């Protein structure tokens, strides 16, 4: 599954936001997982719970992911919604350009970017430099 991370400038700013959500949840006696609430409940629940991830699109590029561990029915603004419960760890992936879209979209397993690990992940690079490297085909 892929989702735009509106307001995030980089993996680092997304991580900071997710830490705030996790701290708030823990202060309320909830699990130390990141949760994102969306209006639509995914129809492909079993696929997502069988090792699926939420891939975050930051500045037009899929840059990282969180592993999905549960999909819970909840209520937001008086309407039925879905709470996507994720592991708190952000995993950098091979930067992959994406056009803008609303809501979330399914990502076919063969289209999912590979994980980047270790010192070569480029996670700490400034966002503008990461973008230039992507445009040059460095990843």
matplotlib code that plots the C-alpha trace (Angstrom):
import matplotlib.pyplot as plt

x = [0.0, 1.3, 0.3, 1.4, 3.1, 1.6, 3.8, 6.9, 10.1, 12.2, 12.4, 13.6, 10.6, 8.2, 10.1, 9.8, 6.0, 5.6, 7.5, 5.0, 2.1, 3.7, 4.4, 0.8, -0.5, 1.8, 0.7, -2.9, -1.9, -2.0, 0.6, 3.9, 2.9, 2.4, -1.2, -2.6, -6.4, -8.0, -11.6, -11.6, -11.1, -8.8, -10.6, -7.3, -7.0, -5.4, -2.8, -1.8, -1.6, 0.5, 3.7, 2.4, 3.8, 2.7, 5.1, 5.4, 5.6, 7.5, 8.0, 6.8, 9.1, 8.5, 11.3, 10.5, 8.0, 6.4, 5.3, 1.6, 0.6, -3.1, -6.1, -8.7, -12.1, -12.5, -14.6, -13.2, -15.4, -18.5, -17.8, -16.5, -12.7, -9.7, -6.8, -3.7, -1.5, 2.2, 5.5, 7.2, 10.4, 10.7, 12.6, 14.3, 13.7, 15.2, 13.8, 11.0, 9.2, 5.4, 2.8, 0.5, -2.7, -5.4, -5.9, -3.9, -3.2, -2.4, 1.2, 1.7, 4.4, 6.6, 6.4, 7.5, 10.9, 13.6, 14.8, 18.0, 20.0, 23.3, 25.4, 24.5, 20.8, 21.1, 18.6, 20.5, 21.1, 19.4, 16.1, 17.3, 20.4, 18.4, 16.1, 19.0, 20.5, 17.2, 16.9, 20.4, 19.5, 21.9, 19.4]
y = [0.0, 3.5, 6.8, 10.4, 11.8, 15.3, 17.8, 15.6, 17.0, 13.9, 10.5, 12.3, 14.7, 11.7, 9.8, 12.8, 13.0, 9.3, 9.5, 12.1, 9.8, 6.9, 8.9, 10.2, 6.6, 5.4, 8.2, 7.0, 3.4, 2.2, 0.1, 1.7, 1.4, 4.1, 4.4, 6.2, 6.6, 6.6, 6.9, 3.8, 0.3, -1.8, -4.7, -6.7, -7.0, -10.5, -9.6, -6.5, -8.4, -11.1, -9.1, -5.9, -2.5, 1.1, 2.8, 6.6, 9.0, 12.0, 14.9, 12.7, 9.7, 6.5, 6.8, 4.5, 2.1, 0.9, -2.8, -3.1, -5.3, -4.7, -3.0, -1.9, -0.5, 2.8, 6.0, 9.4, 12.5, 10.3, 8.1, 4.5, 4.5, 2.2, 2.5, 1.2, -0.1, -0.2, -1.1, 2.1, 1.5, 3.3, 1.3, 3.3, 1.9, 2.5, 6.0, 5.5, 8.4, 8.5, 10.9, 12.7, 10.9, 11.2, 8.7, 5.5, 3.1, -0.6, -1.3, -4.6, -6.8, -6.7, -2.9, -2.4, -0.8, -2.8, -1.9, 0.1, -0.8, 0.2, 3.3, 3.3, 3.9, 7.7, 8.3, 11.1, 12.9, 16.3, 15.8, 18.0, 15.9, 12.6, 14.0, 14.9, 11.4, 9.8, 12.0, 11.0, 7.3, 6.7, 4.3]
z = [0.0, -0.8, 0.8, 0.5, 3.5, 3.3, 5.1, 5.4, 3.9, 4.4, 6.1, 9.2, 9.5, 8.9, 11.7, 14.1, 13.4, 14.0, 17.3, 18.5, 17.6, 19.4, 22.5, 22.5, 22.2, 25.0, 27.3, 26.7, 27.7, 24.0, 22.2, 21.1, 17.4, 14.8, 13.7, 10.7, 10.3, 6.9, 5.8, 3.5, 4.8, 2.6, 0.9, 0.6, 4.3, 4.4, 1.8, 3.8, 7.1, 5.5, 5.5, 3.9, 4.4, 4.0, 1.6, 2.2, -0.7, 0.3, -2.2, -5.1, -4.2, -2.3, 0.3, 3.2, 4.6, 7.9, 8.2, 8.7, 11.7, 11.9, 10.4, 13.0, 12.5, 14.3, 14.1, 13.0, 12.9, 13.5, 10.5, 10.1, 9.4, 9.4, 11.7, 10.0, 12.9, 12.0, 13.5, 14.6, 12.6, 9.3, 6.7, 3.9, 0.4, -3.0, -3.9, -6.5, -8.2, -7.9, -9.3, -6.8, -5.9, -3.2, -0.3, -0.6, -3.4, -3.5, -4.6, -6.4, -4.7, -7.8, -7.9, -4.2, -3.9, -2.3, 1.2, 1.7, 4.7, 6.3, 5.6, 1.9, 2.6, 2.0, 4.7, 6.3, 3.0, 2.6, 0.7, -2.3, -2.7, -2.5, -5.2, -7.4, -7.0, -7.8, -11.0, -12.0, -11.6, -8.7, -7.1]

ax = plt.figure().add_subplot(projection="3d")
ax.plot(x, y, z, "-o")
ax.set_aspect("equal")
plt.show()
